[in-house]
């Protein structure tokens, strides 16, 4: 039986589960195919404890952690209300396509409504078709203000970080297509 719980980083089992699940996600092709750097694994829980904008939930099958959603609160200047950005969605491979992500995301939506958020946002890789279908089924769609101007793009500019070597001269762009 799958249960969903808000993350409590003061509980050792939650802190351990969060890091282990995020590391597993980072090792997956959808997470880049490399595990988290040791400095991240060792410092993540302490850093997250300092964040007031973190909203996270874990999925458990009895005592076994099988899923994680990490979100961070942002702000919509157009709506003058908070929003919740879904940053990580992790489900261990043997539990995928069984509704675990759906249960976690519905709990995140409940929390967002409780916090007075005007919307949920997320990013998804174009090639992650199962996730795109799941997000569409939950009501997510591409973002545009005016069809004449087209859909929003999600861009990044990597900044130098010794734990994540990258080619900072390359700005990668991805169509923001959450569903």
Buried (B, 14 or more C-beta within 10 A) or exposed (E): EBEBBEBEBEEEEBBEBBBBBBBBBBEEEBBEEEBBBEEBBEEBBEEBEEEEEBBBBBBBBEEEBBBBBBBBBBEEEEEEEBBBBBBBBBBBEEBBEBBBBBBBBBBBBEBBEEEEBBBBBBBBEEEBEEBBEBBBEBEBEEBEEEEEEEEBEBEEEBEEEEEEEEEEEEEEEEEBBBB
